[in-house]
Amino acid sequence: MSDPALPADDFSADQFRLLADNVPALIACYDAETRRCQFANKQYARTFGLDERSIVGCTFAQVIGEEAAREIAPYVDHVLDKREAVNYERQVKGADGQPRWLEVNLLPHLGPDGRPQSAFVLINDITKHRLAERAVRESEERLGKFMHASVEGIVFHKDGLVTDANPPILALTGHSLPEMLGRHVLSFIAPQHVARVLAVMSAGQETAYELAILHKDGHEIPVEFIVRTMLRNGERIRMTIVRDMRDRHAAQARIHHLAHHDMLTGLPNRGAFMERLDQLMAAARESNGRLALLFVDLDHFKRVNDSLGHLVGDTLLKTVASRITDCLRASDLVARFGGDEFMVLLPTAQLQHEAEEVAHKLLRAIEAPMEMEGQSISVTPSIGMAFFPDHGEDSGTLIKHADTAMYVAKSRGRANFQLFESSMASVAYEALLLEIQLGHALERGEFELQYQPVVRADDGQCVALEALIRWHHPERGLLGPDDFVPVAEQRRLMQRIGRWTMRQALRQAKAWRAQWPDSAVMPVAVNLSSLEFHASDLVDSVAALLREEQVPGHWLELELTERVLMDDIEAVKSALRELKLLGVRIAIDDFGTGQSSLAHLRELTVDKIKIDRSFVTALPHDAGALAIVRAIVQLGHGLKRTVTAEGVETPAQRDALAAMHCDELQGYLISRPLPAEALDTWLSERTSTSAR
């Protein structure tokens, strides 16, 4: 199992771990809400008797002890409440029982909403310095030994003139001891810090502060001064401990970079982008300027991950990030917004055509083929464009409208860009939103099947059940198929939904058969869309489902419309023959509304004809409807097909159909579609009674 505390990208994680484990500091990160450890370097974990893996998930109190946790709680609360860094020292007992001094820096990590997500802990063990100071005060001889043993630089000076310096400070500055002795300390200070050092010296302060000193070759070195006044050889002198801060600054810079950049692509992340966007919008507002925002989303990127794996997907994202960057000017800003979404901000694009030129460049650059693992891969972007202040006067609105325009670009064939328009509260956008929600509906278990009984017209005995899908939409409630099936068919989601429907219907048929083993078999009917029926693997899929669910083919009835059956008649006849070999029953749904040829109808191996409800609704008073229904019944009987009337809602309709010898009835007069549990009760009550 992977370490959840590590960054997402393996290469960057190793690099970060190597850096963290080798900086001269203890580093850890704690979650702001749970106060549990998310990451710790080797030095930090070992200091508290743990290792860098076992420490993950531990609370402050579990790591440093309840008493210590109470002691530092005010500092932690200050960091999270005030969102400010805190520096403090604390004394702890080491493994050997001796006191140790720790310098602790707590740094808040803020999320996109400005709220703290975690707190970084940087700890330096400064025990050696505290002990050294104690030794200086106690003994001149011990002080001299400490100077030469210390890894930190130490300088003594009287009235500003250097009187002694230890080897580490000589190595740090590049000077020899003779070169330093007798020189004024201010000559070693970077010019911008001279005034502060002079003020500390003049006041005789004993303090610690950061500044920069000069190397012999002239370059600046960030250091920390710890300044004390003491007696040496009977004289009052100043001692300065000089701590090299380069490693700490590098670690802090790395942590800052990680907090503001995407680990995979190295681009600014969402939080950093939003912060910069707000700044540029404020500047544009002051100067009455415009900004162009481009929302870039890769088309069908999920297919790359699903077919080639996430490693290839990650490589593709890094390549796309590089290509986007190459298309932009130094003043432009690009960020990875999440997943396969990128945001491009053009601060100097005052005119629409300027932003459109960039969009064209992005389209060409991103869609260019790229070689990965020996094969050529190409992805296209859909780009939405919005301008500040035209399309939004705050960052949230501007991004929302660019996002809307991007979805419109997808609805118009993908691989294009669209400028936001107020009319884009459009059907295309909502259809794409519905597509996304449909894509998750199966995984979230939001679909259910309801069943509508079909009964014999002469005695009311239930002879079949039609499975009808319903969607428990998380926002809109229970939806019927008319609300989402058209979108599912257009977006090619219907095959997945159809396979799920068929499997659930077979399982329910099996459950009912077990419940009433002595009753006649009632097939469960499932509607097939054109997309499902013409799929190349239809027959194999149905055979696999029957085999996996261990049910015979005649328990399943597939309903197809006339229009579906009239497309490519030879292929249709072949598919129907193969389905019939499996024992599956076939029904023509909504009969009378299509353009079916009677000659072709005679050739099709179907079991049932279902009269469209539009004709049944007009019964019994509409003479034309009576004539059509009578003709369909006679046609069906002549072809030796069962005839079912759909949409039967009144006793008068039922009686008229019975008089015409229609075989089966279906509709609200018999029963509305019912969940499986409610249908159990209905079937129990109707087992030996008629529909009348």
N, C-alpha and C positions, 0 to 999 in steps of 0.2 A: 504493500500500500504506500502511495507517495506521501511525502511530508506535506500536510496542508498548509504549512507556514511558508513554504518556499514559493518564489515567483513562478508564474505559469510556464515560462520558457526554460527548458533544461539548461541550455548554454548559459543564459543569463543567471540562472539560479546557482550554477557552479561558480560562476565568476563572482557573484555576490557573496556566496559562502566563503570562497577563498579570501576575498577582501575582508569580510567581517571577522574571520578567524585569525587574521594576521595583523590587524590594526592594534596598536597598544592601548586598547580600551575594552571595557566590557560593554556589550551592546545587546539590547533586548527590545522587544516590541510587545505591548499588552493591549488587548481589546478594550476600547473605551467603556463599553457597556458591561461586559462580564468580568473585567479586570483579570482575564486569563491570558497567559503567555501565548503569543502567536509565533515568536521567533526569538532565538537567543544564540549568540555566538559561543564558541567553545569555552572561552575564558569566563564568560558570565555564568554559564551552566556549572562549570567545575567549581567556581567560587562558592556556590551554594550546595555542593555535594551531589550535583546531578550531571547529566550529559545533555547535549543539544537536542536530543529527541525526547527523552523522558520529561524534560522540563515543559514541553509544549502542552498546553491545556491546564497547567497549574496556575492557581491564583497567586496574587502578590503574597498573601499570608502563607500559602503553602511553600513558597520559595524562600522568603526571608524571615518567616516566623510571625506569629500573631502580634507580639509586642512591637517588633520593628514596623510591621504594617500599620499599626495604630500611630506610630511615631511619624511616619512619612505621609499619612493620609492627607494632612492639610496641603502638602505640596502637590499631591496628585489631584486633589479637588481643585486647586488653583489652576493647574494646567488645563483641566477639562472644562471648568466653569468660565475662566477668563480667556482660555485659548491662547495663553502666553507661555513661553519657555520659562523654566524655573531652574536655578542652579543652587545647590546646597551641599553641605558636607555632613557626613555622619560617621560616628565611630562604632565599629563592630568588633566582636571578638573573633579572632581568626581560628583556624583549625588547631593551632598550637596553644590556644587559650590566651594569646597576647592581643592587645588592642590593635586595631587597624583603622586607618582613616580613609574614607572614600569620598571623592568629589563626584556628585551626581548631577547630571543635566537631564531634565525631562523636556521633551519636545512634542508638542501636539501635532497630530496628523489630521487635517480637516478634510471632510468629504466634499462632494460637489455642492451640497446644500449648506456648506459652511459649518456643519456640526462635526465635533471630534469623532473620528472613527477609531483611533488608536493613539497610544502614547509611546514614543521612542525613549528608551533609557540609555544614556551614555555614561559609563562610570569609569573613572580613573582612580586607581589605587595610589593615593598620595601619602601612604604611610611613611615611605622612606624620607619624604621631605619634612614631615612633622617630626620624625625622629631626629633628622639632621638638625632641625632648628633647636630641638631640645639639647642636642649634643653641643651645638655652638654655645648655647648659654651656659652649659655646665663646664666645658673644658676647652681651652684654646687648642690643646694638643688633639683632642678628639675632633674638633672642628677641622683642623688641617687634614687629618686622615679622611674625614668625610668628604672634603673638597675633592680629593684625588680618587675617592672610591665612587663618588656619585656619578650616575649616568646623565644627570642634568647639569647644565652649565651653571657655574657660580662665579660671581664677580664681587670683589670687595672694592669700595672706593671711599676716599675721605675728601670732603669738600669738592666732590665731583671728579677727582682724579683717581684712576685705577691703581689700586695697591696690590691686588692679587687676582688671579683667575685660574680656574681649574682646567684640566685637559679637555673635558667635553665642550666648554664654551670656546676654547681655541679651535677645536675641530669644527664646531658649528659656524664660526665666523671666518675661518681660514687664516687667522692671524697667529703669529707666534707670541709667546708670553712677553719677550722684550718689546715687541711692536705694540702691545697693549699697555704695558706699565707706564704710568705717568701721563697717559692721554686722558682727555676729558671724556666722560661716559657719553656725553651728548653727541660726540663725533661718530658713535656707532649706531645712532638712532636714525631711522628713516625720517626725512624732513617733516612729514606731516604729523609726526608724533612728538617732536621735540618739545613743543609748548607743554604738552601734558606731562611728560617726564620731568621737566623743569619745575612744574607746579607741585608734583608729588615730592620731589627732592626738597624744595623750599619749605614745604609744610612739614617735612619729616614724617610723612604718613607711612604707616605700616599697612600695606594693602596688596592686592593682587589685581592685575589687569592685563589686557591683551594689547599688543602693538606689533610693530615690525622693526627688526634691526637690519643693519646692512652687512652683507658679506664683503669680504675683501675685494671681490671682483665687481661689487656695486649692486648686485641683485638683492631684493628684499626677502627676508625670512620671517614668516609670522611666528611669534613667540608669546608666551605668557610670562610676565614678571611677577615674582613674589618677593616683595621688598620688606626688609626688616632693619632696625637699628640695633646695634649691639656693641659691646666692649671687646676690643681685641688688643692685646699688648698694652692695656691701660688706656687705649684711645677709643672714643666713640666713633664708630664707622658705620657705613651702610653696606648691607649684604643683599645682593639680588640673585635670586635663583631664576635661571632662564630656561624655560621649558619649550622645546620645539613643538609647535602646534601643527606642523604640516600634515602629519598623518591624521590627526583629529579633524582638521579642516577637510581633508580629502574624504574621510568617512562621512562627515556631515553633508558634504556636497553630493556624495553618492546617494545618501538617504533622501536628500531633497529631490534629487533627480528621479529616484524611484517613486517618490510620492506624487510627482507631477507628470510622469511620462508613462506611456504604454510599454510594458515589458517586452512585448513581441516585436513591435515595429520601431521603437525608440521615438515615436512621435509624441507630442503633447497628448495627455489623456483628456477625458471629458471635463474634469474639474479645472485643469489648467486652461483649456480652451474657453470655458465659460467665463473664467476670471478675465482673460484677455479680451474676450468679446465685449464684456460689460465696459471695460476700459475704453476700447475703441469706439463703442457706441456713444459713450459720454463725450469723447473728444469730437466725434462727428456731429453730435447734437449741438455742441458749442460753436462749431464752425459752419453749421448748416450743410454738412457734407452728406454723402451717401456711402453705404457699404453694401457689397454683394456677398450673399451667403449661398454656398452650393452644398447641398446634401447629396452625397454620393453613396449609392448602395449597389453591391455586386449582385448581378442576376444569377439565380440558381446556384449560389455558392454552396448551399447545403449538399448539392449533388456531388461536388468535388470531395467534401469531407466524407460523405457516405460511400463513395465509390473508390477513392484513392487513399483515404485515411487522413487523420488530423495533421500528421507531420507534413504531408504535401500541402494541405490546406494552409498551414502556418507559413510555409515557404511562399505560397502564392500571395498571402496577405502582405508579407514583407516586400515582395516584388512589386505589388500594386502600390504600396506606400511609397516605395522609391520612385516609381513612375509618376505618381501624383506630384511628389516633391520636385522632380525634374521639370515639370510643366509650369512651375510657379516662380514668381519673382521673390527676391529676398524679403520684401515687405509683406508678402502674403503669408497666411497662417494655415497650416493643415494639421488636423488632429484625428486620431482614431477614436471614434465615438463609442465603439463597442461592436463586437461581432465582426460583420463585414461592412460596417458603416463608417464612412469618413466624412469629415466636415472641412470645407475649404472656405476661408474668409479672405475676401479681396478688399482691403481697406482703401485702395486708390481707384477702384472701378466706379467712376461716377456715372457712366453711360451704360445702357443695357448691352450694346454691341460689344463692349469691352469684356463683360462677363461671359457673353455668348462665345466669344473667341476662346476664352479659357475652357469653357465647357466642351467645345469642339476638340480642343487639344487633348483634354482628359479622355474623351470618348475614344479617340484614335490611339492614344498611348496605352490605355488599359486593355483594350480589346486585342492588341497585338499578341500573337501566340508566344508562349513561353515554354521552354523545354524543362521538364521535370521528370526525373527517373526514367529517362529514355523515351518519353512521349511528349507530344505537343499538346498543351492545354491552353484554352482561350476562354476568358470570361468577359462579359460585357457589363458596363455600369448603366444604371438608371439614375439620372441626376435631376434634382429639384432645385430651383433657383428662387431666391427671394431677396428683396432690397430693403435696407433700412434707410429712411423711416417709412417708405411707401407701404410695405407689407407687414410692418410690426415695429412698434416703438419700444419694445422690451425684448430681451433675449429669448424668453420663453415663447412668445408669440412668433417671433421671427423664425426660430427653429421649427416650430410647429407648422408654419406655412411652407417652409422649404421642404419639410417632410411630406406634407400633403402634395406638393408639386411633384415630388419624387414618385409617390404612389401613382399619380396620374401618368407619369412617364412609363411606369411599368404597365399600366392598363392599356397604353397605346402602343404596345409591342415591345417594350423594353429597349435597351441600347439607344436611348435618346434622352434629351433634356427638355424640361418644361418650366416655364416661368409661372410663378403663382398668380392666380386670378381669383377674385372673390367668388366666382361661380364654381370654384373647385370643391365646394361642399357638395360633391358630386356622387352620382351613382357608382362611377368607376372607383372612387376612393373607398366607398363603403363596401363595394364588392370585394376589393382586395383585403380590406380589414376582415370581412367575413371569411375570406379564403384563409387568412392566417388563423382565425379562431377555429375554423373547420379542421385545419391541420392538427390542432391540439385536442380536438373534441374526443377522438377515439382514445388517445392516451389517458385522458382525464375521465373517461367513463361517462360522458355526457349524453350519449345516445341511449334510447330504449326502443323496444318494439312493442306496438300495440296490435291487437288481432281483431279482425272483424269477421264474424261468422258468415258462412254461405249455407243456405238451407234448401232442401228440396221443396218445390212449389206445392206438391200434392199433400205432403204430410208434415212439413215443417222440420224434418229431421236434419240436424247439422251434418253436412257432408264435406266441408272444407273450411279453411281459415286463411284469410289473407293477412300477411304480416306487413304492417305499415310503420315506417320509421318515424320517430319523434326525437327532437333535439332539445335537451334542457339547457338552453343558452344561459350563460352566467349572468347576463344583463337583461335579456329580453324575455326570459321565461320559456315556456314550452312552445316550440316551433314545429309546424307541420312541414312536410317535404316541399311544398310549394315555396316556402320561405328560404330554402337553402339548396335544394337539389339542383336548380339551374346553375347556381354558382359552382357547385361541386362538379358538375359536368363540364362547364367551361374551363375550370382550372385543373381538370384531370385528377380530381380527388375521388371521383365516384367509384372507381374500381376498388379502392381500399374500403370505402364505406359499404359498397355492395357485397364484398366478400364477408365483412363483419355481419351484415344483415342476414346473409344466407346461413352462416355458421350458427348465429343465435337462434334463427328460426328452426334449424335442424335439431339443435339441442332442446328447444322447447317441445318440438314434436315428439322427441324421444321421451321427455319427461311425462307428457300426457299419455303416451302409449303405455308407460310403466304404471301410470295412475289408473287407467281404464283398460286393462289388457284384453277384456272380452268384447270391447266395442269395435265397431268397424273403423278401419284406418281412415283418418281424415288428413289428406295432404295439406301442407302449409304452402301457400302461394307467396312468391316473392317477385316484385317487379324488377325487370332488367332494363337499364337504359341502353341507348344505342351504343354508347362508348363501351359498356360492359359486354354487350352481346358480340360486338365486332372485335373484341380483344383476341389476339391470336392464341392465348392460353385459356380461353373460356372453358372448353370441354375438360382439359386437364385439371383446371382449378376445381370444377364441380366434382369430378371424379375423386380428387384428393380430399375434398371436404366430406363427401359421402363415406370415403374410406376412414378418414380420421375420426369422424363422429359415429361410425359404425351403424349407419342407418341405410335402408334400401332406397333406391332411386325413386320409387313410386310414392314415397312420402313427401317428395318435393315437387312443386308445380312452379314453373317459370312463366311469368306474364310478360308479353311483348306487344307493343303497339303495331298497328298496320304499317305505319311508316317505317319502323325498324325492319319489318319483314320484307318490305318491298325494295330495300337497298341491296343491290348485288344478289339477285335472286338465287343464282347457282350456289354462291357461298352460303346463303341462308339455308338452302335445302340441305347442304352438306352438314352444317352445324346442327340443324334440327335432327337429322338422322343419327348423328353421333350421340346427341343428348338422349334420344329415345332408346338407344342401345344401353344406356345406363339405367333405363327405367323411368327417367324424369318425365313428368307430364308437362305439356305445353299449352298455354292459353293465349288467344289473341285478345288483348285488352282494348277498350274504347272502340269496339268494332262499329263501323258505320261512319266514322269521321275521316278515314284515310282515303287513299286512292288505290286500294287493292284490286288486283285483277281477279275475276272469278276463276279464270283458268289457272292462275298461279295458286289461288286459294285451294283449289282441288288437289294441287300437287304437294302442298305443305302438310307434313305429318304433325298436325296439331290435334289436341284432344277437346278443346273447349273454345267457344266463341262467347265473349262477354259484350253484351249490348251496351253502348255508351249511355251514361246517365242522362244526357241531354234529350234523348228520345223518350226515356222512361218518365222523366219529369213532366212531359206534356200529356201523358196518359191520364184518364181515358178519353178526354174530351176533344183532343186534337186529332182530326181524321187523318191528317198526313202522318203524324207520329204513329197512329195505330197501324196504318198501312205499312210503314217502314219496319216496325217491330215485328208484325206478322210475317213479312217477307224474310226477315233475318232468321226468325224461328224456323220457318219452313226450309230456308236454305241450309241452316245448320243441321236439321234433321235429315235433309236429303243427302248431306255429306257425312251423315252418321257422326256428327259432333254434338257434344253437350252444349246447350245454350243457357247462359246465365245473364240475368238482368241486373245491372248495377243501379244504385241510387233509388231503391224502392223505399218510399217514405210514407205512403198512405195506404189504407186498406183498399181504396178504389184502384190504385195502381196494381196492388197484389192480385186483386180479383181479375182485372183485365188480363194480366200476364198468365194467370192460371187458365183462363178461358182460351188463350191462344196456345196452351200446352207448352209454355216456357218451362224448362227443366228446373232451373235453380234461381233463387232470389238472394240479393245482397243489398243492404241499405239500412238506414236508421230505423225503419219500421221493425226490422229484425233485431238489430243491435248496433249501437255506435261502436267504433274501435275501442277495445278494452285492454288494459294492462293484463299480463298473464295471470296475475292473482285473481283479478276480478272475473276474468274469463273462466277460471276454474269453477267459480260459483255458478256462472251462467250455464256452463256445460252440464254441471250436476243437475241443475233444475230442468234442463231441456233434453236430457238424454232420451226420454220416452214421450215427449210431448211435441206437438207441431208448432210451427211459427204462429199459428192462429190461436 
